[in-house]
Amino acid sequence: MNLVNMEKYKNSLFGNIKNKLSDWLELDAEQTIPAQEIFRFLHSIKGTAGTLQLCGLMSITEQLLEGMDEDSEQVWNRTELRNFLFELIEHTYEYEHFDEVEIKAKPVRDSQAPLIQIIDDDISMLILLKDLLEDKGWMVITNADPVKATNQYFEMQPDCLILDIQLPAKDGFQILQEIHLHNEKYFIPKIMISIQNDKDSRIKAFKMGADDFIGKPIDIDEFIVKMERHIQRKKIFDQSVLIDELTQVYNRRFLEDTLPRYFNDYKRSGRHFSISIIDLDHFKRVNDQYGHSVGDFVLAEFARFMKSNIRNSDLICRYGGEEFIIIFPDTSNDEAKHRLTKLIKDFSAKKFNQNGHTFSVTFSAGVFTVDNEDVTPKKALEEADTSLYEAKRSGRGRVGSMQIAGNNKKSLNVSVIDDDFIIRTILTKALHSLQIPHFDLNIAVYEDGPSFLKSNRAKEDVGHFLILDGVMPIMDGIEVLQNVKQSSNAEFFTVLMLTGRKSTNAIANALKLGADDYVTKPFSIRELQARIERLLTKLI
């Protein structure tokens, strides 16, 4: 069999597989499929896959057949079948979009991969750099709007920033100045790129806080080497520093190294201790109303207040953002709650002044007491975090304590709009596997934009994560995005666009209209899952 015919038969086989999967997975929820029909389908694929030397497909069908009985009278519903055949669905998608060598060669990112932010209104350059950097295994977020990009920087706290000088509304120097003004204590490598590569521009960039300057046109090989070096420096810095730069209390790394010792001491001595997770209330409003520099000042003042009002034996760490953790040795649950309640009262009486405006800030706290040898550090933090969430949900400015935590998670809408049933199936499976603290994901899928826009959930004033295909019949993704961003509840949406690799104009329009991130098709399913997890965790 010549290569042309071989390829034709392979494509025909996968086309038939996709058609059959589509027929089954698009059935109504109450309809069922006999197990014998599924067995015959898989058995047929196995034989043809072996003949066409599709070893991966043959292996998948063999494994699936091992769990089936040819004479079974069982029937399968749509959800059961989707879960059972998911590996086959995933493999069909990858065959359709990827070369097998390409799949194996590409690094797979996870949600903890270094995060790089690119701000550039040259969409072609933005796409090129994103592809290059993501091929290295890093995660990249992009934005062409300098105002939105600046807010995204403070929200996401990337591991490295790449910033063009020539931008509309606010140039790169202004962004760099704004970041440096109230973010100088954070070590985040900042790299300026520009066609404006004269000596004065370079000196100005370095004086304003840039760590590097790369002229356009960019030498790709040199650019990658420099990026590797900056990411490595950031990693070394994070691993070596134990004090938070802004608040001058211990950081998360120190906590992770130290916390197990408290548990070991408890097992040895039996002396209980309490853990509290603290979160400043409505802190985003402070940043939005008074600016991030004022927000940073409030965080530093809060840390100073806490250090001055807790015992020398108590340990305070900045856990991230506006979250702190205090460990109270030899302290019962009631004692910890009493101390924290007084701290809340005293701190809320403190007045902050900004441009003639006076405001105060409260905080909420969750407490968990370690008095059982079976409790792990991870479990203790989860319980304290759940107690914090309950304090927030009960009105804020208070202490929550639930030694046995209940399931009181808040619902978060997650919607997928894509006309390809395989992608809808893959995304649904990936989303159901995510574990986002304090949130139950309310997942729904739609074949087209109008059906989503007409739904009640599109109009709800609740957090909503929207995964949106760029090219669809009836109404394309750009039109859907435009409708969403012009709606009265637009502020509740975080939008991830799925777009074709060559769709420069579509990407430009998506970013201009307010998409928070984009992923080019074809995509790695595991990488997309990691990106969704990171966006949800950071933006909720």
N, C-alpha and C positions, 0 to 999 in steps of 0.2 A: 504494500500500500504506500503510494508516494506521500510526501509531506503535505501537499496541498489538500489531497483527499482526507488525510488523517485529521488535519485541522478542521475541515468541513464537518466531519463526523463528530468531532469533539464539541464543536459549537452547536451542532444539532442536538446532541445529547443534553448539554446543559440548558439549551432552549426548552427541551421537553420537560426537564426537571423543574425549571422555573414555572412553566405553564401549569404543571400538576400542583406544585406548591401553592401557586396563586389560587387555583380552584379550591383547594382545601382550606387555606388560611383566610379566604375571603368569605367563607360560609357564615351564616348567621350563628349566633352564640349557641342556640339550642340544637343546631344540626350536628350529626355525628358521622364518623367514617368507620367502616368495619376494619378491624385489625387485619383480616385476611387480605383486604385490598392494599393496605399499607405494606404488608409482607411481600406481596407480588411485585409491587412498585420497587421496593428496595432490592429484591432478588434480581429483577431485570437490570437495574442500574449496575449492580455488582458484576454481572456477566459482561455487560458492554464496557464498563470501565476497565476491566482486566484486558479485554481485547484491544482497547485503545491506549493501553499502558498509562492510564490515569491512576497511578498508585495511591495518591492521597484520597481520591474519591472512593476507590475500592476498599481502602482500609476503613473509612468512615462507615460505609454500608455494611461491611462485615461486623463491625462493633454493634451497629444498630440491630442487625439481624440476630445477634447473640441473645438479645433481650426480648425476642419475639417467638411466638409459637404459631406455626403455619396453620394449625387447626383451631386457633383460638376464636371464641365467639364474642370476644370483647369488642366494644366500640369506643372510639376516641372522640372527645370534643375538641374544638378548635384550640383552646389553650393548652390542653394536654399534648396535642400533636405538635404545636409550636415549640414547646419545651423539649419534647423528645427529638424532634428533627432539627434543633437549632444549629448543631454543628454542620449539618448538611446545608442549611440555609446560609450560614456564614461562609462555607467553602464555595458555594455557588456565587455569592457576591464577589469573593476574592478572585475566582477564576475569571469572572466577567470583566474585572477592572484592573487586575494586577498580573504582571508576569511573575511566575513562581520564584525566580531568582531575586527579583526586586523585593518580594515579601520577606524573604529570609535575610536580605542584606540590610534593610532599613532598621535603625535602632527603634526600640519601642519606649516611648516616654511613659512615666507614671505621673500621678498628680503632685509628686514632690520634686519633679525635675526643675532645674533652674528656670526662672521666669524672666524673660527679656521683653521689654517694651520698646516698640519702634514708633516714633512720631515723625511722619513725613507726608507731605501732600502730593508727592510724586508716587502715584499708585503703582506704576511699573517697578520702581525701585523698592517700594514697600513690599510688594509681592515677592520680588527676587530675594531680598534679604530674609524675609520670613521663611521661604523655602530652604535657603541655604542653612539657616540656623536650626530649623527643625530637623533637617537631615542629620544634624550633629546630636540629636537626642534632646535638645532643649525645647521648652515651650515658649511660644511667642504670641504676644498680643499686640495689635496694631491700631493706630488711629491717625486720621488725617486732619481731624478737627482739633486745633491746639487747646481750646478751652476745655472741651470734654476730655482730651488726653491728659491734661494736667490733673483734673479730678480723678481720672482713672489711676494715675500714678500714685496719688495719696491713698486711694482705696486698696489697690492691689499690692503696693510696696514691692516692685519687681527687684530681681537680683542684679539687673543691669538695664540702663536706659540708653537708647540710641536716638539722637535728636538732630533733626535737620535745622539749619539756621533760617532758611527762606520758607516761612509759613504765613498763611493769611491770618489777619486779625491780630495775631500775637506771634512775634518771631521767636526763634529758638533761644536767643539771648534773654528775652523777657521770661520765657519759661524757666530757663536755667536760673535766672535771678530769683524768681518766685520760689523755686524748689530750694535753692541754697539759703534763702532768707530764713526759713523756719525748719529746714530739714538737714542742716549742715552736720548735725550730730550723728546722722545715720550714714553708714558707709555703704553707698550704692554707686558703683562705677557709672560715670556719665560720659558718653562718647558723642562728640559733636561731629556731624558729617555735613559737607557743604561743597558746592561748586565754587564758593567764595573762599578760595584757599590762599589768600594773601597773609603776609606776616602779621599785620595788625589784627585781622580777624582771629587768627590762631592765639595770639597773645591775649586778646580780649576774652576768648573762650576759657583759657586756662585761669585767668584772673577771676572769672566769675564762677569757677568751681568745676570746670570740665576736667576729666581725668585723661582724656585722649582727644585727638582731632584727626579725622580722616577726610582727605579731600576727594571730591568727585572729579572724574570717574574713579570708582573704587577698584583697587587691586584686590580681587577676591581672595587670593591665597594669603596675602598679608592681613586682610580683614579677619579671616577665620582664625589665624594664629593669634592675633591681638585679642579677639573675643575669648578664645580658650584661656589666654593668660588672665584676662579680667575676671572671668568666671572662677578660675582657680584661686585668684587673690581673694575674691569674695568668700569662697568656701573656707579658705584658711583663716580668714579674719573671723568668720562666724564661729568656727570651731575653737578658736583661741581666746576669744573675748567672753567673759562671764558676767560683765556688768552692762546693763542696757545703757546705750549712749545718751538717750534723752533724759531718762528719769533717775539715772544713777542708782538704781536698785538692781538686784541680781536679775539675770535674764532667764529665758526658758531653758537654755542649755544647762545652766547651773542647776536649775530645778530638777531636770531629768537625771543629772548625775547624783544629786543629793537626796532626792525623795526616797529611793530604795533603802537608804541608811536608817531612816525613821522607822520603816517597816521591820528592818532587821533588829533594831533596838527594841521595838515593841515585842517581837517574838522572844527576845532574850530576857527582857525585864518585865514585860507585862504592863508597862506604863503607856496608857492610851494617849492619843493626840488627835487634834481636829484640823481638818483642811477646809479652807474657805476659798471659793472663787468669787472675785469681786468684779463688777462691771459698772462703769459710769453710765448713768441713765441719759438717754436722748443725746448722746455725745455727738452724733452726726449733725444734729441741729446747731451745736456750737460751731462746728467746722463750717457749715453752710452759711450761718448768719454772721459770724465774726471772722472767719478765715482759719486756715490750718495752722498758722503761726500762733493764734490765740488758743486753738485746741491743744497744741503742743505745750504751751505755757500752763494750761489747766492740768494736763497730765503730769508735768514736772512738779507743780504745786501740790497735786494730790499725793504724789509719791513722798514729797517732803513732809506733808501733814501726817501721813501714815507712819513713816519712820519715827517721827517725833512722838507719836501717841501709842505705839505698841511697845511691848517689853523687849529688852535686849535679847531674850531667848527666842522671841518670835522671829520667823523668817518671812520676808516679803520678796516676791519676784514679779517681774512684769511677764505675763504669759503671752501677750501679743495684743496689738491695738490698744484698746482701752480696758483690757482685762488684766487683772492682777491675781496672784495667789498668795495667801498667808497661811503658814503652818503654825499652829498654836500647840506647843508641847505641853504635856500634863494638863490638858484642858478638856473638860467635858463639853458635851454638845450645848447644854444650857449656858455654861460659862462663855463659850465662844459666841453664842447668839447675843448674850447680854453685852459683851464688849463691842461687838460689831454694831449693835443697835445704837449704842452711845457714840461710836465713831461716825455713823451716818448722821445723827442729830448734830454733832459738832461741825462736821464738814459742810453740811447743807447751810449752816449759818454763815459760812465764809462768803464774802462778796468779791466778785471780780468786776473790774471796770475796763470798758473798752469804748473809746471815742464817745464818752458821755453816757454810755449805757451801762447799767449795773445788772449783773445776773448772778445766779447761784447755780450750783450743780449738786445733784444727789447721786448716790450710788446704791446698787442692790448687791446682795451677797447670798451665796448658798453655802451651807455648812454640812460637812459629813465627818463623823467621829469614827476613827479606826479603833475598834475594841473587839476585833475578831481576827484570828490568825489566817482565816481563809481569804480575807480581803486583799486584793492586789492593788498596786499603785494606780493602774489603769482603771480598775473598778471604782476606787475611791474618788478619783477625779470625775468619772462619769456621774457618780451619785451627787457629788458637790455641784457639778454643772447642772444636773437636773433640778436640784434644789434652787439654784440661781434662776433657772428658767421659770420655776414656779413663783419665785419672788417677783420677777418681772411681770409675769402674767397676772399677779394679784394686785398690781398697782405701782410697783417700783418703790424705791426709797425704803426698803425693808429687807429683813433677813428671812431666807427660806431654809427649812431643814426637813429632809425626808430620808430617814435612815433606810426605809424600804421605798424606793422610788416607784411611782406608778407611771403608766403610759399616758402622758398628757401632752403629746406632741401637737404642734401647730401644723395645719395643712398648707402645703405649698403647691400651687398649680404648676404642672409641667405639661406642655403641649408640643406634639410633633406634627408638622404639616409637611407631607411629602407624598407624591403620587406613585412612588415605587413601593410596592408592598413589602419587598425584601428589606429595604432600608427601614421602613416603619417597624417591621418585625424585629430587626436587629436592635434598633434604638429602644424599643419597648423593653426588650430583654435586658439591655445594658442599664437602663434607668431603674428597673425593678431591683437590680443587684446593688444599687448605691445605698450607702448608709450615711445620711446627713444628720448630724446631731440636732435634736429638738424638732425635726420636721418629718412629717409623713408626706411623701410625694404623691400627689393626686394626679396620676398620669392619664392622658387622653391622646388619641391619635386621629388625624384627619387626612383625607385624601386630597383635599383642595382648600384653598383660602376661603372661599365664600362660606363653606360649611362651618369653618372655625369662627369667622367673623359674625355669623348669625347665632352662634351658640351663646348661652348665658355666661359661661366661664370667661369669654372674651371681654365681658363688661364688668366683671367683678373687681372690686377695689381691694385685691389681695396680691401678695407676691406671686409673680408669674414668670416662669422660665420658658421661653419659646424657642424651639428648634425649627428652623424654617428653610425649606428648599428654595433655591433661587429661581429655578426654571420649572414651571408647572403649567398644565393646560388651564383654561378658564381664566385664572388670575395668577400671574407670576409672583414670586416671592417679594420682589421690590414693591409691588402694589400692596401686598398684604402688610409689609413692614410700614409703608407710608400710612395705611389706615390705622395701624396699631399706634404709631407715634403721634398721630393727630387726634387720637381718642382722648376722652376726659381722664382716663385712668392710665395714661402712657407712662407715668412715673413708676408704676408697679412692675413694668416689663423689663426683663433682661433678655436680649435677643442674640442667638447664635445662628448665623447664616451658613447654609451649606451651598457651595457654589462651584462651578466648573473651574478647572485649573487655569484656563486661558481667558476667563471672563473678567478682564481688567475693568471694563466699564461697570459691570454688575457689582464688583467689589467696591469700586469708588462710590457708586450710588448707595450701596448698603451702608458704608461707613458714614457717608454724608447724611443719610437719613436717620442715623442713630443706632445702628447695629453695634453690639458690644464686642463682638468677635466674629471671625469667619473661619470656616474650615473648607479646604478645597477637596472636591471629589476627584478621584477615589480616595477614601480615607481608611486608615487602619482603625478597626472597630475598638480595639483596646486603647489606642491613643485618644480617640474621640471620647471614650468613657472617662479617661483621666482628665481631659480638658473640661468636660461637663462638671466633674466632681470639683475641680479647682475653682471654676467660675461660681458654682453654687455656694461653695464654702466661703469664698471671698466676698461675694456680692449680696448674700442673704442679709 
